[in-house]
């Protein structure tokens, strides 16, 4: 049923039309193959876009980890570093943190906590 180089969409279209025998002779299929199915083109473009997105995400992650690794920070320094570079650092203070889970528990800043640290 499937001919090499013929897109599935085109095949289905031919089936719906009743697949006339002289279609191939008239070169209708060949013409469609040359133009390539638009659905296939869209899929290919979608894949490319996804790849680019993934690449960008990876690069961003690499940059972040690079900064942390270069400075070779321990946990407390790391939290301080993160806080210094975010807006959150102004309103919250760190209570507990674990590097394995990447979790940081925060408390809203009050006078008492500021006095303690």
N, C-alpha and C positions, 0 to 999 in steps of 0.2 A: 504494500500500500504506500509506504513512504518512499519517496524518491530521494536520492542523495542531492543535497543542496536546496531542497524545497522546504520552506518553513512550515511548521504544523498549522499555523493560522491560515496560510494560503491553501493548504490541503483541505482544511475544513470548509473553507469558502467554496472550493471546487465541488466538494461533496454536496453542499447545500444547493448549489446551482444545478446539480444533477450530472456533473462531470461529463460534459459533452466530449465525444471521442476526438473531434477535430480541434479541441482546445490546444493540444500540444502542437499540432500542425500549424495552427495560426500563430504560434509563438507567444501565447498569452502567459503561460507559465514562465517561460524564459524571461520575459519582460519583467514579471513580478520578482523573479529571483534577482535580477539585475538591480532593481530598486530596493531590494531587501525589505522585509516586513517591518512596519513601523513599530509594532509591539516589541520585536526583537531588539531594535535600536534603543527603545526606551529602557528595556531591561539592562542592556549593556551600559547605558549611561548611568542608570541607578547604581549598578555595581561599582562603577568608577567613583561615583560620588561617595558611596559608603567607604570605599578604600581610602579616599582622601581624608574623610572625617576621622577614620581610625588612626591614620598616620598622624594627623594633627594632634589627636588626643594623646597618642604615645609620646610625641615630642614634648608636649606640655608637661606630662608626667615626668619625663626624663629631666627636664629643666628643674622641676621642683626638687626631685630627689638629689640632683647634682648639687644644688645649693646646700642641702642638709648634709650630704656626705662630705663635701669639701670642708665644711666647718667642723666636722667630726664632733657633733654635739652629744652630750649625754641627755637624759630625758628632761631634766629640769631646764637645762639651757635650751633644749629644743622647743619646749612649751613657751618659754619666754620669747624665743625667736619668732615663733608663730604669732604669739600675741602682739608682739611689737609691730608686726607687719599686717595686722588686721584691725578693723574697727572694733571688734569684740573686746579687744584688750582694754579699752577705756572703761567699759561698763561691768566687766566680769572679772573674777579672779579664779585661778585654778585650784581645785580641791584635791583631785586625784587624777592620775593618768597612768595608762599602761601602753607600752610600745607595741606589744603583740597584737592587741585588738585595735589599737589606734584610737582608743576611746579616751576622752578627756571629760571629767565631770567639772562643771562650773557652778559658781555661786555668784549672785549679784553682789557687787561691791557695796560694802557699808563701812562706816567709820571703824567698827570693831576689827574687821578683817584687815583693813589697811594698817591699823595700829599693830596687829599681831605680826605681820610680815615685815 
